[in-house]
Amino acid sequence: MALLICPECGKKVSEYASACPECGCPINIIKSKQMQQQPAEKPIEKLSDLVQNPDVRANSENITESKLRDWYSAADQYLRQKQYDEAIPYLRKAAECGYAPAERDLGWCYEYGHGVELDCKKAYNYYMSAANKGNAIAKFYLSCMYDAGKYVQKDYYESFKWLLSAAEQGHAKSQSNLGFYYETGRGVVRDYSMAVKWYQKAVEQGHPRAFSNLGYCYEKGLGVTQNYNKAFEYYNQAAQKNDSSGMCNLGICYEKGYGTSVNISLAFQWYLKGAQAGSTQAMNNLGYCYSEGVGTIKDLNQAYYWYQKGADSGNKMAQYGVALCYERGEGTTKNCYNAYEYALKSANQGYKFAQNLVGNYYYFGTGVASDYAEAAKWYKCASDQGYPVAQYNLGVCYENGYGVNQDYTEAFRLYRLSASQDNAEAMNNLGSLYYNGRGVTENKDIAFDYYMKSAQKGYTMALSNVGLCYEYGCGVISNRSEAIRYYRMAAEKGHQRAIDALKRLGVN
């Protein structure tokens, strides 16, 4: 089997391959270029060979493409061994002659400060020069710079354009990333069908993350018919290729029973593998397993460790987990200020549970000075995402004028939204608004119905309210024995009003 040299990236390619696995250059172009080239000269082994070689001092027009490949090959060997100082001179010489693979790799060295002083401007310029010569990997690097706002202003559309160009050349990682752009609407109108299309192209080239991403599409039914069996299959293939996201998602399948039987032990094992491989989501899930004893022995110290590890990498769910650890003193010393700080980090990333938690911290003055206006602001953020607990909390603010202008109508709207999602506290408060005719026409019958729905979920205050309705015949026929029964259930939970009611009725 003959090995050919790709003219785009300088990598070796089997003559039987359909394209270069590194940059996607079609094999017919590689063979055509190979036919046009002279036999390769002896590879340069040392930098001193470059200095002594007359070609180096000559005008770049006199340097053969074979010589450029030799220089690049020498540099590539050093890069693979992380001997950056040795690679740089070779890359410079080839880059000065406009050799795209060398420009690209020299740009990479400047971007990360390998063998040279970190300089993102030079990195960008080298990437741009190589990209304009058609180098797919350089286009991918440019896309990453625009995506991250590195040296250039963050621009998802510009990032998308370079990614599309590289993907069309067959660059597998670009194809996978392009699928993600279409899936999330990043720099382009969201299109799940296009996301699936590009994930599939990357999967055909064996790209590990593409397997996981395509599995996610099948799990959620994005651009394809929902199919847990296929989701499990793709996640499994991604995991076998050591993709950390695939490992985490495979763990979720085992935990939830998606495409396979529920196996909590295997879920834990895959979360552990994914976390060790760098998946921040797996770190969070592993923290949860340790905190609740899911698939493993409960260990709050390990829970805190993995939550912290995920939080340090920016995972919003793990940051929320750390906040709860500090709030409760689980696995670490209780520290309300630290709890607030981590919850705020998570909330600023849009995590609705953390937004509600920050609202609670401001409401109760936990780790931060009490501020009803700030509490209402954060409750609204979570409420707007449909979180029923936050809808209830914001309703309380509007009912009582905490941090907002008192508005019973708005309170009623929020309680109803929350109650529709089975929130027992909201059902009880909705009943009270009907009972008192606040924000809605008074209706004792409907009030009783909501109290009863809440009471059936075990909410203490609702149990007492049902007792009150039975005692006085509000919305229901008066029934002393039923009143006592519900008061007693509430009293057993320590509800003082129910305790007082039983005394009033002469019941011990």
N, C-alpha and C positions, 0 to 999 in steps of 0.2 A: 504494500500500500504506500503510495507516494504522498508526501506532505508538501503542500503548496504554501506560499507566503501571501497572506492577504495584503493587497496594496493599500487598503484603507487603514488597518490598525497594526499591521506588521506581525500578526499572530500566525502560527502554523495551523493549516486546515487540511483535513483529509480530502483527497481527490474525489471521494465518494459522497462527501457532504453536499447538501443542497445550497448551503450558504455558510458564511463564517459565523461560528457560534458566538463570537465576541461582538461583532459590529453588524452582522446581518448582510454583508456584501455577498451578492449572488455568486455561486461557484463558476458560472460561465464567464463572468467578468474577471474573476481571479485567474482562471485558466488563460483567458485572452491576454491579460497583462503578463502572465508568466511566460507566454510564448514570445512576447515582444522583448523580454529582458535578456541581457547577456548572462552567461554563467556567473554565478556569484563569486566574488573574490573572497580570499581567505578572511574570515572574521577578525576584526581588530580585538586583541586581547587586553591591551593596556592603553592608558591614556597617552603614554610616551609614544606609542605608535602613531597616534593622531598628530602629535606635535612634529614628528619626524617626517610624516607623509606630506609630500608637496601638494597633494590635493587639498589639504586643509588650508594652506595659505593662499591657494588660488581662489579666483572668483567662484561663487557658488554655482555658477552656470557650468563650470568644468567638473563638478562633482557628480559622479554617476549615481543613479538611483540605487544601484547595488551597494555602493559605499554608504549611502544614507541608511539603507536597511541594516547594514553591518553595525553602524553606530547605534542605531536604535535597538538592535538586538542586544548589544553589549549593555546599554542602559537598562533594558528590560530585565536582564538577568540580575543586575544590581538592585533594581526596584523590588523584584520578587524576594530578594534576600534582605530587604530593608536597609541596604547600604546606600543611602540617599546621596551622601557626599560624593561617592564614586560614580553615581549615575548622572548627576547634574552636568558635568562637562560634556558627556556624550549627547545628552538631550539638547544642550545649548547649541552644539555644532549642527545637529540635524535640524533643529528648530530655526536656526539662522538661515538655513537653506530652504525654509518653507515646508519641511516634511511634516505633514499634518499629525501623524501619530505622536511625534516628538513634541510638537506644539501642545497637543492635548495633555500629555503626561507632564510636561514642564509646567503647564498651567495648574495641574493637580498638585504638584509639589509646592507651587506658590500659594495655592489656596489653603493648604494645611501646614505650611512651614516645614516641609521635609527637605533638608539639605540646603535650604535657602531661607531668607527671612520672609516670614509670612507677608504676603502682599496680594490682597484680593483683586486689586485693580489689574495687576499683571496677569493674574490667573484668568480674569475675565477676558482680557485682550488676547491671550494665547488660545483660550477656548473659542473665541469668536473667529480668530484666524483659521483654526482647524475646522470649525463648523462650516465656515464659508467655502471650504474646500470639499465639503460633503462628508466630513467625519461624523458618524452617527453618535459615537460615545461623547464627543465634544458637545454635540447638540444636547445630549442628555445632561451633561454637566451644566450647560447654560440654563437649561430648564430648571435645574435644582437651585441655581443661584437666584433666578427670578422668583421661584417659589418661596425661598427663604428670605428674600430681600437682602442678599449678601453682596455688598458693594453697590449693587443696583437697587432701585426702589422696588419693593415687592410688587409683582405684577403677574397675577395668575393667568391672564390671557396670553401674555408674552411667553410665560412658562409653557402653557398649553401648545402654542405654535411650535416651539422647538421640540417639544415632546412628540407631537404629531409627526414632524418631519423625521425624527429619529425612528419612531415606531414604523413608519412607512418603509424605512430602509431595512426593517427586520430586527431592530435591536430589541431583544426580549424584555429587558427591564423597563425600557421605555413603553413597550406595549402594555405591560402590567400596570405601570403608573398611569398611562393614558386611560386604561379601563377605570382606574380609581377616580380620575378627573371626571369622567363621564358619570360615574356612579354618584359622586358627591356634588356635581355641578360646579366644579372648580375650574374657572376660566372658560367654561363652556356651558351651554344649556344642559341640564341634567337629562341623561338619556340612558336608561338601564339596558336597553337592547344593544346600544353601542358599547356600553361597558362590558357586557358579556362577550361581544364580538372580539374585543381586544384582549380580554382575559384568555379567551380560547386560543387566540394566536400565540400568546405567550406560553400557555400550557403546552401547545404543540411543540414548543422548543424546550420544554422541561423546566420552565422558570418556577422555582418553589413557591414564591409568594402568590403567583398567579393561580396556583392550585387552590390555595386558601381563599383567595378573593372570589374565585368562581364558586367555591363551595358555599361561601356566604350568600351569593346570589341565589343559589338553589335553596338554602335554608330559609331565606326571607321571601323568596318568590320575586326577585328583582330581575325583570327582563326575561325571565323563564318561568315555567310552571313550578311552583314550590314542590320540592322533592327532597325529603330528609335523607333518603337513602343515597342519593347522588351527593348531597352535601357531605354526608359522612365519608363517602368514598373519596371525594376531593380533599377533604381535611386530612384523611388518613395518608393520602399520597404526599401532601405537603409536609406532614409530620415526619414521614419516612425520609423526606429530603432535608430534614433538620430545619424546617422553617418554624420559627418560634410562634408565629401567629397560628399556623396550622396545628401545632401542638396544643395551644390554648383552646382553640375552637374544637379540637377533638375531645378535649376534656369536657367542654360544655355539652357535647353530644352524649358523652357517657353520663354526665350529671342529669341531663334532661330527658335522656332516652330518645334522642333524635337519630333515626336511622339505625339504631342499635338498642339493645337492652340496657336499662339503667344499671350502671355499675359505679357506685360512688368511689370505690377504691381505685379503679382505673382512672376516673376523673381526677382524683387527687394526684395520681402518678403523672398524668400528662400535664397538669398544671405545674407540677414541680419541674418537669423537663422543660416546659415552655419558659418558666421563670428563670431557670438556670441558663437557658439559651438567649435570654434578654427580652422576652415579651413582658411589657409593663402590665398588660391586662392579666396575664397569667400570674404575675406577682400579686396583683390585687385579689384575684380569685383564690390564690394560695393562702393569702392572709385571712380571707373569709373562712376557708376550710379549717385553718388552725383556730380561729376565734370561736367557731361553732362546733368543732369536732366532726367535720364532714369528711369522711373517708380516712380519717387519721385521729390520733388522740388529741384532745383539746389542749392547746398550748398557747397561752396569751402572749408569751414572750416571742415565740416564733411568728405569731400573727402580727404583732407590732413590727418585727424585723422586716417582714415581707411587704407590709403596707408602706413602711418607711422607704424601702428600696424602690418600690413603684412610684411613691410620691416624689422622691428625689429625681426621678426620670420624667416627672411632669404628668403622670397619670392622674386625672381628676378624681377617679373613683378611689384610688389609693390614698390621695390627699384627704378625701372625706373619711376614709378608714382611719388614718392617723389622727384626724380631729377627734373622732369618737374614742380612740384609745386614750388620748390626753384628757378628754372630758371625763371619762370613767376611771382613769388610772389603771388601765388594763395593759400589762406588758411594759409599762413605763410609769413614771411618777405623774400623778394627776397635776395638770397644769392648764387652767382655763384659758390663759392668754395664748398658749401654743395651740390649744384646740381652736380658738377663734382664728388664728393666723392661717392654719391649714385649711379650715373650712372656707375662709375667704379666698385662698388660692384656687380651690376647687370651684367655688361659686363664680369666680371671675372667668372660669372656663365654660360656664353655662350649665354646670351640673345641678339639676333642679333640687336634688335632695340636700346638697350643700347650701344652695341659696335659701332654702327653707330653714336650715340649721343656723345660718348666719342671722336670718331674721329672728330666730329664737334667742340667739345670743344678745342681739340688740334689745329685744323685747324685755328679757329678764336681767339684762346687765351682766351677762356671763362672759368674763374675759375682756369685756369692753364696757364703756359707760352706757347705761341704758338710754336708748334713743328710739322712741316710737316711730318717728318719721323714717329712720333708716330701716327699722324692722318692717314697716309697711312696704318700703321700696323693694326689699329683698323678697318678701312674701309675694309681691306682685310678679317679680321675675319668675319665680317658680310656679305661681298660679297661671301665668300666661302659657306655661308649658303643659298645663293640664294636670298638675300635681294636686290631688284632692286635699291633702293635709294643708298645703299652702293656701288653697282656695278657702278652706275653713278658717285658717289663721287670719287671712286678709279680711274675711267676713267679720271676724271678731273686731278687727280694727275699725271697720266702717260702722258696725253696730254701736260701738262705744266711743267713736271719735278719737281713737288712739293713732296719732301721727297723720291723720287725714280728717277731712271734714266729716262729721257724723252723717251717715246716709243709709237709712234703713232699706231703701230700695236696692242699693248696691249690695248691702249685706245679704238681703234676700236672694239676689241673683247668684252671689258667690256660694252661699249655703246650698242652694239648689243644685249648682254644678257639682259641688263636692258630694252632696247626698246621692246624686245620680251615680256616683262611683262607690256607693256603699260605705261612705264615711259616717260612722255612728254619731260622732259629735255634731256633725253638720245636720244630721237628721233631727237630733234633739233641738238644736238652735233654730232650725227651720220651723219646728213645732212651736217653739216659743214665740216666733214672729207671728205665726197664724193665731196663736192663743191671744196675743196682745194687740193684734191688728197693726203691726209695725212693718211698713214696706209692702203690705199686702192687706187685703180685706180680712177682717177678723173672721175666723172660722174654727170653732172649737172641735168640730168633728175631724177636720183635716189635721188639726194640731194633735189630737189624740192618736191618729193614725201614725204620724211621724214619731211621736213619743214611743209608741209601741214598737215600731220598726227598730228604733235605736235601742230600746230596752231588750229586744230579742237578741241583740248583738252583745248584750251584757254591759252597756254603758251605764254607769252608776247613777248619774244625774237623771237620765231618762227613766230608770226604774222608779226613782222618787217621783218624777213628774207623772208617770202612769198611776202611781199610788194616789197622787193628788187628784187626778181626774176621776178616779173611782170614788174617792172620798166625797167629792163635791158634785159628782155627776156632770162633769164637763166633757162633752163630746162622747159620752158613754153613760149608760144607766148606772146610777149610784150603787155601789156594792162594797159594803164595809169589809167583808172578808177578803175580797180581792185587793182593796186598798191596803189592808194590813199585810197581805202576802207580798205585795210589791215593795211596800215600805221596808219590810223585814229584809228582803233581798238587798236593798240599797244600804240598810243599816249594817248588815253583815260586812259590807265593803267600807264601812266607816263613814258613810254620808251623814253629816250632822243633822241636816234638815229632816231626813227620814227618821233618825233617832228621836228627834223632838216630836215628830208626828206620832210615833208609836206611844210616846209618853202622854201626848194629848188625848190619844184614843184609849188610854188606860191599859196598854199592852206592855207586858214586861219583855 
